[in-house]
Amino acid sequence: MSALLFKTPEELQWILGERLRRLRLDRNLDQRTTAEKAGISEKALRNLEAGRGSTLETLIRVLKALECLHGIDVLVPEPSINPLNLLRQSKAPQRVRRSVRLPKDR
């Protein structure tokens, strides 16, 4: 993951496109078949693989066509509960104070 640090958006688009292309080739799919499975045009797939910008919908459709939707979990992990935030949000337990009883007048 450190290889992706400090990259420009354009570089990241190119890296993502290249990875999608390799994934498609690893699955022995051509662009036409993949585009048909994804319900997009071949040109949209070519643009995505070339890193020339695309829509989020196109990316999701291609990931689904490549049976790689788990990639979304890696890209945007589900937020987990942070115990420190829970502590900060909860009120500190308060002590129960005993009432002071005054002596009865005899």
MOPAC internal coordinates of N, CA, C and O (Angstrom, degrees):
PM7 1SCF
backbone

  N    0.0000 0     0.00 0     0.00 0    0    0    0
  C    1.4399 1     0.00 0     0.00 0    1    0    0
  C    1.5287 1   110.67 1     0.00 0    2    1    0
  O    1.2310 1   119.77 1   152.69 1    3    2    1
  N    1.3038 1   118.05 1   -27.31 1    3    2    1
  C    1.4563 1   120.72 1  -177.74 1    5    3    2
  C    1.5286 1   112.14 1   -64.20 1    6    5    3
  O    1.2310 1   120.08 1   157.30 1    7    6    5
  N    1.3330 1   117.45 1   -22.70 1    7    6    5
  C    1.4561 1   120.43 1   178.01 1    9    7    6
  C    1.5206 1   110.96 1   -66.46 1   10    9    7
  O    1.2310 1   120.00 1   159.99 1   11   10    9
  N    1.3327 1   117.61 1   -20.01 1   11   10    9
  C    1.4519 1   121.01 1  -178.59 1   13   11   10
  C    1.5254 1   112.92 1   -91.12 1   14   13   11
  O    1.2310 1   120.17 1   173.78 1   15   14   13
  N    1.3225 1   117.28 1    -6.22 1   15   14   13
  C    1.4547 1   119.94 1  -179.50 1   17   15   14
  C    1.5239 1   111.10 1   -69.51 1   18   17   15
  O    1.2310 1   121.09 1   -38.41 1   19   18   17
  N    1.3088 1   115.52 1   141.59 1   19   18   17
  C    1.4543 1   123.17 1   173.72 1   21   19   18
  C    1.5270 1   113.89 1    63.49 1   22   21   19
  O    1.2310 1   120.35 1  -152.33 1   23   22   21
  N    1.3178 1   116.94 1    27.67 1   23   22   21
  C    1.4623 1   121.34 1   175.68 1   25   23   22
  C    1.5197 1   108.29 1   -92.49 1   26   25   23
  O    1.2310 1   120.83 1   -28.91 1   27   26   25
  N    1.3197 1   116.02 1   151.09 1   27   26   25
  C    1.4624 1   120.05 1   175.00 1   29   27   26
  C    1.5281 1   108.52 1   -75.28 1   30   29   27
  O    1.2310 1   120.16 1   -19.94 1   31   30   29
  N    1.3313 1   117.30 1   160.06 1   31   30   29
  C    1.4743 1   119.09 1   176.23 1   33   31   30
  C    1.5306 1   112.20 1   -56.86 1   34   33   31
  O    1.2310 1   120.18 1   143.69 1   35   34   33
  N    1.3077 1   117.27 1   -36.31 1   35   34   33
  C    1.4692 1   120.25 1   179.32 1   37   35   34
  C    1.5268 1   111.23 1   -64.83 1   38   37   35
  O    1.2310 1   120.72 1   136.94 1   39   38   37
  N    1.3436 1   116.22 1   -43.06 1   39   38   37
  C    1.4685 1   119.84 1   177.98 1   41   39   38
  C    1.5233 1   110.81 1   -63.51 1   42   41   39
  O    1.2310 1   120.46 1   138.66 1   43   42   41
  N    1.3291 1   116.72 1   -41.34 1   43   42   41
  C    1.4626 1   120.31 1   179.72 1   45   43   42
  C    1.5235 1   111.33 1   -65.47 1   46   45   43
  O    1.2310 1   120.02 1   141.89 1   47   46   45
  N    1.3254 1   117.57 1   -38.11 1   47   46   45
  C    1.4640 1   120.22 1   176.28 1   49   47   46
  C    1.5219 1   110.47 1   -62.00 1   50   49   47
  O    1.2310 1   120.73 1   138.20 1   51   50   49
  N    1.3327 1   116.22 1   -41.80 1   51   50   49
  C    1.4628 1   119.77 1   179.95 1   53   51   50
  C    1.5341 1   110.46 1   -64.80 1   54   53   51
  O    1.2310 1   120.36 1   135.60 1   55   54   53
  N    1.3346 1   116.92 1   -44.40 1   55   54   53
  C    1.4707 1   121.42 1   179.36 1   57   55   54
  C    1.5254 1   110.15 1   -61.29 1   58   57   55
  O    1.2310 1   120.33 1   134.25 1   59   58   57
  N    1.3311 1   116.98 1   -45.75 1   59   58   57
  C    1.4617 1   121.01 1   178.72 1   61   59   58
  C    1.5204 1   110.68 1   -60.75 1   62   61   59
  O    1.2310 1   120.30 1   134.36 1   63   62   61
  N    1.3184 1   117.04 1   -45.64 1   63   62   61
  C    1.4614 1   121.06 1   179.06 1   65   63   62
  C    1.5179 1   112.29 1   -60.82 1   66   65   63
  O    1.2310 1   120.82 1   137.45 1   67   66   65
  N    1.3007 1   116.05 1   -42.55 1   67   66   65
  C    1.4729 1   120.56 1   179.39 1   69   67   66
  C    1.5255 1   110.79 1   -64.60 1   70   69   67
  O    1.2310 1   120.35 1   139.42 1   71   70   69
  N    1.3110 1   116.93 1   -40.58 1   71   70   69
  C    1.4675 1   120.42 1   179.00 1   73   71   70
  C    1.5288 1   110.69 1   -65.90 1   74   73   71
  O    1.2310 1   120.53 1   139.21 1   75   74   73
  N    1.3210 1   116.59 1   -40.79 1   75   74   73
  C    1.4697 1   119.52 1   177.32 1   77   75   74
  C    1.5245 1   110.86 1   -63.58 1   78   77   75
  O    1.2310 1   120.57 1   138.96 1   79   78   77
  N    1.3344 1   116.51 1   -41.04 1   79   78   77
  C    1.4741 1   120.35 1   178.15 1   81   79   78
  C    1.5255 1   110.67 1   -60.77 1   82   81   79
  O    1.2310 1   120.38 1   133.90 1   83   82   81
  N    1.3362 1   116.89 1   -46.10 1   83   82   81
  C    1.4709 1   120.04 1   179.60 1   85   83   82
  C    1.5145 1   111.22 1   -64.78 1   86   85   83
  O    1.2310 1   120.27 1   141.76 1   87   86   85
  N    1.3194 1   117.10 1   -38.24 1   87   86   85
  C    1.4624 1   121.23 1   177.48 1   89   87   86
  C    1.5312 1   110.34 1   -62.07 1   90   89   87
  O    1.2310 1   120.96 1   136.01 1   91   90   89
  N    1.3216 1   115.77 1   -43.99 1   91   90   89
  C    1.4678 1   120.51 1   178.57 1   93   91   90
  C    1.5219 1   110.61 1   -62.05 1   94   93   91
  O    1.2310 1   120.41 1   134.93 1   95   94   93
  N    1.3289 1   116.82 1   -45.07 1   95   94   93
  C    1.4639 1   120.50 1   179.88 1   97   95   94
  C    1.5231 1   111.36 1   -66.27 1   98   97   95
  O    1.2310 1   120.10 1   142.96 1   99   98   97
  N    1.3271 1   117.42 1   -37.04 1   99   98   97
  C    1.4710 1   120.92 1   176.64 1  101   99   98
  C    1.5215 1   111.36 1   -61.61 1  102  101   99
  O    1.2310 1   120.66 1   149.99 1  103  102  101
  N    1.3188 1   116.34 1   -30.01 1  103  102  101
  C    1.4628 1   121.04 1   178.32 1  105  103  102
  C    1.5261 1   111.71 1   -88.75 1  106  105  103
  O    1.2310 1   121.31 1  -174.49 1  107  106  105
  N    1.3480 1   115.10 1     5.51 1  107  106  105
  C    1.4660 1   122.72 1   176.66 1  109  107  106
  C    1.5328 1   111.86 1    59.11 1  110  109  107
  O    1.2310 1   121.06 1  -137.87 1  111  110  109
  N    1.3342 1   115.58 1    42.13 1  111  110  109
  C    1.4590 1   121.26 1   178.96 1  113  111  110
  C    1.5267 1   109.84 1  -113.13 1  114  113  111
  O    1.2310 1   120.60 1   -40.72 1  115  114  113
  N    1.3292 1   116.46 1   139.28 1  115  114  113
  C    1.4550 1   118.91 1   173.73 1  117  115  114
  C    1.5278 1   109.27 1   -87.95 1  118  117  115
  O    1.2310 1   120.82 1    -8.84 1  119  118  117
  N    1.3283 1   116.04 1   171.16 1  119  118  117
  C    1.4636 1   119.48 1  -176.91 1  121  119  118
  C    1.5284 1   111.88 1   -64.67 1  122  121  119
  O    1.2310 1   119.92 1   141.22 1  123  122  121
  N    1.3168 1   117.77 1   -38.78 1  123  122  121
  C    1.4584 1   120.65 1  -178.55 1  125  123  122
  C    1.5289 1   110.90 1   -61.70 1  126  125  123
  O    1.2310 1   120.56 1   131.08 1  127  126  125
  N    1.3273 1   116.53 1   -48.92 1  127  126  125
  C    1.4714 1   120.91 1  -179.23 1  129  127  126
  C    1.5188 1   111.07 1   -62.87 1  130  129  127
  O    1.2310 1   120.64 1   136.44 1  131  130  129
  N    1.3215 1   116.38 1   -43.56 1  131  130  129
  C    1.4631 1   120.50 1  -179.55 1  133  131  130
  C    1.5181 1   110.66 1   -63.86 1  134  133  131
  O    1.2310 1   120.37 1   135.62 1  135  134  133
  N    1.3251 1   116.90 1   -44.38 1  135  134  133
  C    1.4597 1   120.79 1   179.46 1  137  135  134
  C    1.5255 1   110.69 1   -62.16 1  138  137  135
  O    1.2310 1   120.26 1   139.26 1  139  138  137
  N    1.3219 1   117.11 1   -40.74 1  139  138  137
  C    1.4674 1   120.44 1   178.61 1  141  139  138
  C    1.5262 1   110.66 1   -64.28 1  142  141  139
  O    1.2310 1   120.39 1   135.03 1  143  142  141
  N    1.3416 1   116.86 1   -44.97 1  143  142  141
  C    1.4662 1   120.48 1   178.38 1  145  143  142
  C    1.5225 1   111.38 1   -61.63 1  146  145  143
  O    1.2310 1   120.76 1   145.43 1  147  146  145
  N    1.3246 1   116.15 1   -34.57 1  147  146  145
  C    1.4629 1   121.08 1  -177.74 1  149  147  146
  C    1.5300 1   112.03 1   -83.52 1  150  149  147
  O    1.2310 1   120.40 1   164.98 1  151  150  149
  N    1.3274 1   116.84 1   -15.02 1  151  150  149
  C    1.4566 1   119.83 1  -177.81 1  153  151  150
  C    1.5239 1   112.85 1    73.53 1  154  153  151
  O    1.2310 1   120.83 1  -147.64 1  155  154  153
  N    1.3346 1   116.01 1    32.36 1  155  154  153
  C    1.4647 1   121.23 1   178.78 1  157  155  154
  C    1.5188 1   108.81 1  -127.41 1  158  157  155
  O    1.2310 1   120.36 1    -8.32 1  159  158  157
  N    1.3070 1   116.92 1   171.68 1  159  158  157
  C    1.4613 1   120.45 1   177.93 1  161  159  158
  C    1.5328 1   109.90 1   -80.96 1  162  161  159
  O    1.2310 1   121.28 1   -22.53 1  163  162  161
  N    1.3195 1   115.15 1   157.47 1  163  162  161
  C    1.4693 1   119.07 1   176.03 1  165  163  162
  C    1.5180 1   110.43 1   -61.38 1  166  165  163
  O    1.2310 1   120.66 1   142.73 1  167  166  165
  N    1.3352 1   116.34 1   -37.27 1  167  166  165
  C    1.4686 1   120.47 1   179.99 1  169  167  166
  C    1.5256 1   110.64 1   -61.59 1  170  169  167
  O    1.2310 1   120.29 1   138.98 1  171  170  169
  N    1.3363 1   117.04 1   -41.02 1  171  170  169
  C    1.4658 1   120.12 1   178.25 1  173  171  170
  C    1.5263 1   110.40 1   -62.33 1  174  173  171
  O    1.2310 1   120.10 1   139.68 1  175  174  173
  N    1.3277 1   117.41 1   -40.32 1  175  174  173
  C    1.4642 1   121.21 1   178.10 1  177  175  174
  C    1.5213 1   110.59 1   -67.05 1  178  177  175
  O    1.2310 1   120.18 1   137.02 1  179  178  177
  N    1.3287 1   117.26 1   -42.98 1  179  178  177
  C    1.4703 1   120.28 1   178.13 1  181  179  178
  C    1.5274 1   110.72 1   -60.29 1  182  181  179
  O    1.2310 1   120.71 1   136.97 1  183  182  181
  N    1.3376 1   116.25 1   -43.03 1  183  182  181
  C    1.4673 1   119.49 1   179.23 1  185  183  182
  C    1.5234 1   111.06 1   -63.44 1  186  185  183
  O    1.2310 1   120.52 1   137.51 1  187  186  185
  N    1.3288 1   116.62 1   -42.49 1  187  186  185
  C    1.4659 1   120.56 1   178.87 1  189  187  186
  C    1.5236 1   110.66 1   -61.90 1  190  189  187
  O    1.2310 1   120.41 1   132.96 1  191  190  189
  N    1.3175 1   116.83 1   -47.04 1  191  190  189
  C    1.4694 1   120.34 1  -178.57 1  193  191  190
  C    1.5211 1   112.21 1   -68.19 1  194  193  191
  O    1.2310 1   120.02 1   153.51 1  195  194  193
  N    1.3151 1   117.57 1   -26.49 1  195  194  193
  C    1.4649 1   120.89 1   179.87 1  197  195  194
  C    1.5265 1   111.95 1   -87.17 1  198  197  195
  O    1.2310 1   120.46 1   175.31 1  199  198  197
  N    1.3350 1   116.73 1    -4.69 1  199  198  197
  C    1.4547 1   119.87 1   179.69 1  201  199  198
  C    1.5150 1   112.76 1    73.48 1  202  201  199
  O    1.2310 1   120.67 1  -154.15 1  203  202  201
  N    1.3282 1   116.33 1    25.85 1  203  202  201
  C    1.4646 1   120.18 1  -177.97 1  205  203  202
  C    1.5268 1   112.02 1   -94.42 1  206  205  203
  O    1.2310 1   120.62 1  -150.62 1  207  206  205
  N    1.2763 1   116.43 1    29.38 1  207  206  205
  C    1.4583 1   119.61 1   178.81 1  209  207  206
  C    1.5142 1   110.52 1    84.21 1  210  209  207
  O    1.2310 1   121.40 1   -30.18 1  211  210  209
  N    1.2822 1   114.93 1   149.82 1  211  210  209
  C    1.4462 1   120.94 1  -178.87 1  213  211  210
  C    1.5118 1   107.58 1  -167.84 1  214  213  211
  O    1.2310 1   121.07 1     0.17 1  215  214  213
  N    1.3075 1   115.56 1  -179.83 1  215  214  213
  C    1.4679 1   118.15 1   176.97 1  217  215  214
  C    1.5236 1   109.40 1   -99.99 1  218  217  215
  O    1.2310 1   121.65 1   -19.31 1  219  218  217
  N    1.3012 1   114.44 1   160.69 1  219  218  217
  C    1.4585 1   120.30 1   176.00 1  221  219  218
  C    1.5274 1   109.78 1   -62.89 1  222  221  219
  O    1.2310 1   120.58 1   142.67 1  223  222  221
  N    1.3170 1   116.50 1   -37.33 1  223  222  221
  C    1.4676 1   120.32 1   179.00 1  225  223  222
  C    1.5259 1   111.11 1   -61.59 1  226  225  223
  O    1.2310 1   120.34 1   138.33 1  227  226  225
  N    1.3383 1   116.95 1   -41.67 1  227  226  225
  C    1.4686 1   120.09 1   178.24 1  229  227  226
  C    1.5178 1   110.77 1   -62.49 1  230  229  227
  O    1.2310 1   120.27 1   136.29 1  231  230  229
  N    1.3121 1   117.10 1   -43.71 1  231  230  229
  C    1.4674 1   121.00 1   178.19 1  233  231  230
  C    1.5245 1   110.74 1   -59.24 1  234  233  231
  O    1.2310 1   120.35 1   132.43 1  235  234  233
  N    1.3252 1   116.93 1   -47.57 1  235  234  233
  C    1.4642 1   120.47 1  -179.13 1  237  235  234
  C    1.5198 1   111.14 1   -63.91 1  238  237  235
  O    1.2310 1   120.18 1   138.20 1  239  238  237
  N    1.3182 1   117.27 1   -41.80 1  239  238  237
  C    1.4695 1   120.42 1   178.70 1  241  239  238
  C    1.5305 1   111.53 1   -61.68 1  242  241  239
  O    1.2310 1   120.77 1   139.16 1  243  242  241
  N    1.3284 1   116.13 1   -40.84 1  243  242  241
  C    1.4748 1   119.69 1   179.98 1  245  243  242
  C    1.5213 1   110.14 1   -69.40 1  246  245  243
  O    1.2310 1   119.65 1   137.15 1  247  246  245
  N    1.3251 1   118.27 1   -42.85 1  247  246  245
  C    1.4661 1   120.07 1   177.10 1  249  247  246
  C    1.5289 1   110.76 1   -59.33 1  250  249  247
  O    1.2310 1   120.85 1   139.64 1  251  250  249
  N    1.3178 1   115.98 1   -40.36 1  251  250  249
  C    1.4704 1   120.01 1   178.70 1  253  251  250
  C    1.5328 1   110.42 1   -66.29 1  254  253  251
  O    1.2310 1   120.04 1   136.77 1  255  254  253
  N    1.3173 1   117.53 1   -43.23 1  255  254  253
  C    1.4684 1   121.60 1   179.40 1  257  255  254
  C    1.5266 1   110.84 1   -63.01 1  258  257  255
  O    1.2310 1   120.62 1   147.14 1  259  258  257
  N    1.3278 1   116.41 1   -32.86 1  259  258  257
  C    1.4686 1   120.76 1   179.37 1  261  259  258
  C    1.5247 1   111.82 1   -88.70 1  262  261  259
  O    1.2310 1   120.65 1  -173.78 1  263  262  261
  N    1.3326 1   116.36 1     6.22 1  263  262  261
  C    1.4657 1   122.68 1  -178.87 1  265  263  262
  C    1.5224 1   110.77 1    53.09 1  266  265  263
  O    1.2310 1   121.88 1  -129.30 1  267  266  265
  N    1.3204 1   114.01 1    50.70 1  267  266  265
  C    1.4599 1   120.24 1  -176.47 1  269  267  266
  C    1.5312 1   111.01 1  -134.74 1  270  269  267
  O    1.2310 1   120.57 1  -140.77 1  271  270  269
  N    1.3198 1   116.51 1    39.23 1  271  270  269
  C    1.4623 1   119.52 1  -179.78 1  273  271  270
  C    1.5231 1   112.66 1   -67.93 1  274  273  271
  O    1.2310 1   120.08 1   160.96 1  275  274  273
  N    1.3320 1   117.45 1   -19.04 1  275  274  273
  C    1.4627 1   118.86 1   176.36 1  277  275  274
  C    1.5238 1   111.04 1   -61.53 1  278  277  275
  O    1.2310 1   120.49 1   162.05 1  279  278  277
  N    1.3296 1   116.67 1   -17.95 1  279  278  277
  C    1.4564 1   120.59 1   176.92 1  281  279  278
  C    1.5149 1   112.62 1   -61.75 1  282  281  279
  O    1.2310 1   120.55 1   153.04 1  283  282  281
  N    1.3255 1   116.55 1   -26.96 1  283  282  281
  C    1.4622 1   120.38 1   178.24 1  285  283  282
  C    1.5206 1   110.14 1   -66.54 1  286  285  283
  O    1.2310 1   120.34 1   141.61 1  287  286  285
  N    1.3382 1   116.95 1   -38.39 1  287  286  285
  C    1.4644 1   120.19 1   178.35 1  289  287  286
  C    1.5232 1   111.47 1   -64.05 1  290  289  287
  O    1.2310 1   120.77 1   147.24 1  291  290  289
  N    1.3200 1   116.13 1   -32.76 1  291  290  289
  C    1.4590 1   119.70 1   178.39 1  293  291  290
  C    1.5261 1   109.59 1   -75.41 1  294  293  291
  O    1.2310 1   121.11 1   138.94 1  295  294  293
  N    1.3323 1   115.48 1   -41.06 1  295  294  293
  C    1.4603 1   120.51 1  -178.67 1  297  295  294
  C    1.5254 1   111.93 1   -66.52 1  298  297  295
  O    1.2310 1   120.86 1   135.21 1  299  298  297
  N    1.3236 1   115.96 1   -44.79 1  299  298  297
  C    1.4633 1   121.55 1  -179.29 1  301  299  298
  C    1.5212 1   107.80 1  -133.42 1  302  301  299
  O    1.2310 1   119.96 1   -91.56 1  303  302  301
  N    1.3255 1   117.68 1    88.44 1  303  302  301
  C    1.4664 1   119.94 1  -177.80 1  305  303  302
  C    1.5262 1   112.00 1   -66.66 1  306  305  303
  O    1.2310 1   121.18 1   -29.53 1  307  306  305
  N    1.2993 1   115.35 1   150.47 1  307  306  305
  C    1.4632 1   122.07 1   175.89 1  309  307  306
  C    1.5218 1   107.97 1   -65.77 1  310  309  307
  O    1.2310 1   120.17 1   -52.29 1  311  310  309
  N    1.3411 1   117.28 1   127.71 1  311  310  309
  C    1.4671 1   117.81 1   179.65 1  313  311  310
  C    1.5214 1   110.79 1   -63.72 1  314  313  311
  O    1.2310 1   121.27 1   -38.47 1  315  314  313
  N    1.3029 1   115.18 1   141.53 1  315  314  313
  C    1.4600 1   119.53 1   178.84 1  317  315  314
  C    1.5245 1   109.17 1  -107.01 1  318  317  315
  O    1.2310 1   121.36 1   -10.58 1  319  318  317
  N    1.2941 1   115.00 1   169.42 1  319  318  317
  C    1.4591 1   120.17 1   179.33 1  321  319  318
  C    1.5209 1   108.40 1   -76.56 1  322  321  319
  O    1.2310 1   121.13 1   -51.45 1  323  322  321
  N    1.3010 1   115.45 1   128.55 1  323  322  321
  C    1.4510 1   121.40 1   178.61 1  325  323  322
  C    1.5304 1   108.18 1   -97.40 1  326  325  323
  O    1.2310 1   119.97 1   -66.90 1  327  326  325
  N    1.3281 1   117.66 1   113.10 1  327  326  325
  C    1.4665 1   120.31 1  -177.45 1  329  327  326
  C    1.5316 1   113.33 1   -58.36 1  330  329  327
  O    1.2310 1   120.08 1   147.15 1  331  330  329
  N    1.3288 1   117.45 1   -32.85 1  331  330  329
  C    1.4630 1   119.21 1   179.83 1  333  331  330
  C    1.5231 1   111.05 1   -67.60 1  334  333  331
  O    1.2310 1   120.51 1   141.02 1  335  334  333
  N    1.3274 1   116.63 1   -38.98 1  335  334  333
  C    1.4607 1   119.00 1   177.02 1  337  335  334
  C    1.5211 1   111.25 1   -65.23 1  338  337  335
  O    1.2310 1   120.42 1   142.54 1  339  338  337
  N    1.3227 1   116.81 1   -37.46 1  339  338  337
  C    1.4564 1   119.72 1   177.58 1  341  339  338
  C    1.5201 1   111.26 1   -61.92 1  342  341  339
  O    1.2310 1   120.81 1   139.04 1  343  342  341
  N    1.3196 1   116.06 1   -40.96 1  343  342  341
  C    1.4661 1   119.81 1   179.00 1  345  343  342
  C    1.5251 1   111.38 1   -64.78 1  346  345  343
  O    1.2310 1   121.13 1   139.87 1  347  346  345
  N    1.3219 1   115.45 1   -40.13 1  347  346  345
  C    1.4611 1   119.41 1  -179.42 1  349  347  346
  C    1.5253 1   111.38 1   -67.29 1  350  349  347
  O    1.2310 1   120.51 1   145.83 1  351  350  349
  N    1.3169 1   116.64 1   -34.17 1  351  350  349
  C    1.4561 1   120.79 1  -177.00 1  353  351  350
  C    1.5187 1   113.05 1   -79.86 1  354  353  351
  O    1.2310 1   120.72 1   150.41 1  355  354  353
  N    1.3121 1   116.24 1   -29.59 1  355  354  353
  C    1.4672 1   118.49 1  -177.32 1  357  355  354
  C    1.5246 1   109.80 1   -80.62 1  358  357  355
  O    1.2310 1   121.38 1   -28.97 1  359  358  357
  N    1.3164 1   114.96 1   151.03 1  359  358  357
  C    1.4542 1   119.87 1   177.37 1  361  359  358
  C    1.5180 1   108.53 1   -80.70 1  362  361  359
  O    1.2310 1   121.61 1   -34.43 1  363  362  361
  N    1.2803 1   114.52 1   145.57 1  363  362  361
  C    1.4608 1   118.96 1   177.48 1  365  363  362
  C    1.5337 1   108.48 1   -67.85 1  366  365  363
  O    1.2310 1   120.45 1   -40.49 1  367  366  365
  N    1.3145 1   116.74 1   139.51 1  367  366  365
  C    1.4658 1   118.46 1   179.49 1  369  367  366
  C    1.5251 1   110.18 1   -61.87 1  370  369  367
  O    1.2310 1   121.48 1   -40.72 1  371  370  369
  N    1.2981 1   114.78 1   139.28 1  371  370  369
  C    1.4576 1   119.25 1   179.94 1  373  371  370
  C    1.5228 1   109.34 1  -103.21 1  374  373  371
  O    1.2310 1   121.58 1   -30.74 1  375  374  373
  N    1.3056 1   114.59 1   149.26 1  375  374  373
  C    1.4587 1   119.72 1   178.03 1  377  375  374
  C    1.5131 1   109.70 1   -76.91 1  378  377  375
  O    1.2310 1   122.13 1   -32.15 1  379  378  377
  N    1.2869 1   113.52 1   147.85 1  379  378  377
  C    1.4570 1   119.45 1   174.79 1  381  379  378
  C    1.5140 1   106.48 1   -85.99 1  382  381  379
  O    1.2310 1   121.67 1   -54.89 1  383  382  381
  N    1.3066 1   114.42 1   125.11 1  383  382  381
  C    1.4709 1   118.18 1  -179.67 1  385  383  382
  C    1.5167 1   109.02 1   -96.94 1  386  385  383
  O    1.2310 1   122.32 1   -43.17 1  387  386  385
  N    1.2996 1   113.16 1   136.83 1  387  386  385
  C    1.4656 1   118.36 1   175.62 1  389  387  386
  C    1.5184 1   108.85 1   -78.21 1  390  389  387
  O    1.2310 1   121.66 1   -37.63 1  391  390  389
  N    1.2821 1   114.43 1   142.37 1  391  390  389
  C    1.4686 1   117.08 1   176.52 1  393  391  390
  C    1.5261 1   108.11 1   -75.17 1  394  393  391
  O    1.2310 1   121.78 1   -36.17 1  395  394  393
  N    1.2704 1   114.20 1   143.83 1  395  394  393
  C    1.4562 1   119.59 1  -179.57 1  397  395  394
  C    1.5191 1   107.29 1   -85.65 1  398  397  395
  O    1.2310 1   121.12 1   -55.32 1  399  398  397
  N    1.3207 1   115.46 1   124.68 1  399  398  397
  C    1.4627 1   119.70 1   178.71 1  401  399  398
  C    1.5098 1   108.80 1   -96.55 1  402  401  399
  O    1.2310 1   122.40 1   -51.61 1  403  402  401
  N    1.2749 1   113.02 1   128.39 1  403  402  401
  C    1.4580 1   118.53 1   176.95 1  405  403  402
  C    1.5191 1   108.54 1   -84.93 1  406  405  403
  O    1.2310 1   120.24 1   -36.15 1  407  406  405
  N    1.3057 1   117.15 1   143.85 1  407  406  405
  C    1.4836 1   118.49 1   178.27 1  409  407  406
  C    1.5241 1   109.85 1   -64.86 1  410  409  407
  O    1.2310 1   121.18 1   -39.99 1  411  410  409
  N    1.3031 1   115.34 1   140.01 1  411  410  409
  C    1.4615 1   120.49 1   179.15 1  413  411  410
  C    1.5117 1   108.84 1   -75.36 1  414  413  411
  O    1.2310 1   121.81 1   -35.23 1  415  414  413
  N    1.2903 1   114.13 1   144.77 1  415  414  413
  C    1.4663 1   118.50 1   175.74 1  417  415  414
  C    1.5300 1   108.70 1   -71.65 1  418  417  415
  O    1.2310 1   121.13 1   -49.78 1  419  418  417
  N    1.2522 1   115.45 1   130.22 1  419  418  417
  C    1.4635 1   118.90 1  -179.24 1  421  419  418
  C    1.4570 1   110.58 1  -101.50 1  422  421  419
  O    1.2310 1   120.10 1   180.00 1  423  422  421

